[in-house]
Amino acid sequence: MERRARLFVLSGPSGAGKGTVLSEVRRVRPELGLTVSATTRKPREGEVADVSYHYMSEERFSELVEAGAFLEWACVHGHRYGTLLSEVDACISSGASVILEIDVQGAFAVREKRPDAVLVFIEPPSMEELERRLRSRGTEDEESIVLRLANARHEMELAARYDARIVNDDLATAVRETIALIDKYETDGGIDQDGSH
């Protein structure tokens, strides 16, 4: 069966484990395309230009925004980050599907530019479990936890607009379901016999 390279976007609230799911999916499917994000922040120790990020000035970033060169971009903690269309296109034209980890706002921006992108929402089994995970990290203060939980509730309300939802209750199961979903969309477009997704 012929495979078709697709663009996948993984989103989910902080603490849902989307980064862990993604790294495990990549371990099993190393051929998935990797894109290098652009950023206006300075390199951190150990980071390599054009491998870790494409580092650029605010002026250059603005020029690329004006030129429509980004699939999506956002301002995070005073610096801008973006996914270059050219990076995604290079992977897909080489026959490799691309999977991006992007927030909900960014995912809908991708959908506008690429209506055939497959949006996958990784969610916690419950809000109680999400709160437990956030607290067990021990990295957030109370104010930050309250904010993350409020954001999570808002993001969960938008999950219905995604093509698929995967509950990350058990990591191995969530990874298996994500890989099965990628396979399904690469081979038959993700359309069921009745014409629905």
Secondary structure, 3 states (H helix, E strand, C coil): CCCCCCEEEEECCCCCCHHHHHHHHHHHCCCCECCCCEECCCCCCCCCECCCEEECCHHHHHHHHHCCCEEEEEEECCEEEEEEHHHHHHHHHCCCCEEEECCHHHHHHHHHHCCCCEEEEEECCCHHHHHHHHHHHCCCCHHHHHHHHHHHHHHHHHHHHCCEEEECCCHHHHHHHHHHHHHHHHHHCCCCCCCCC
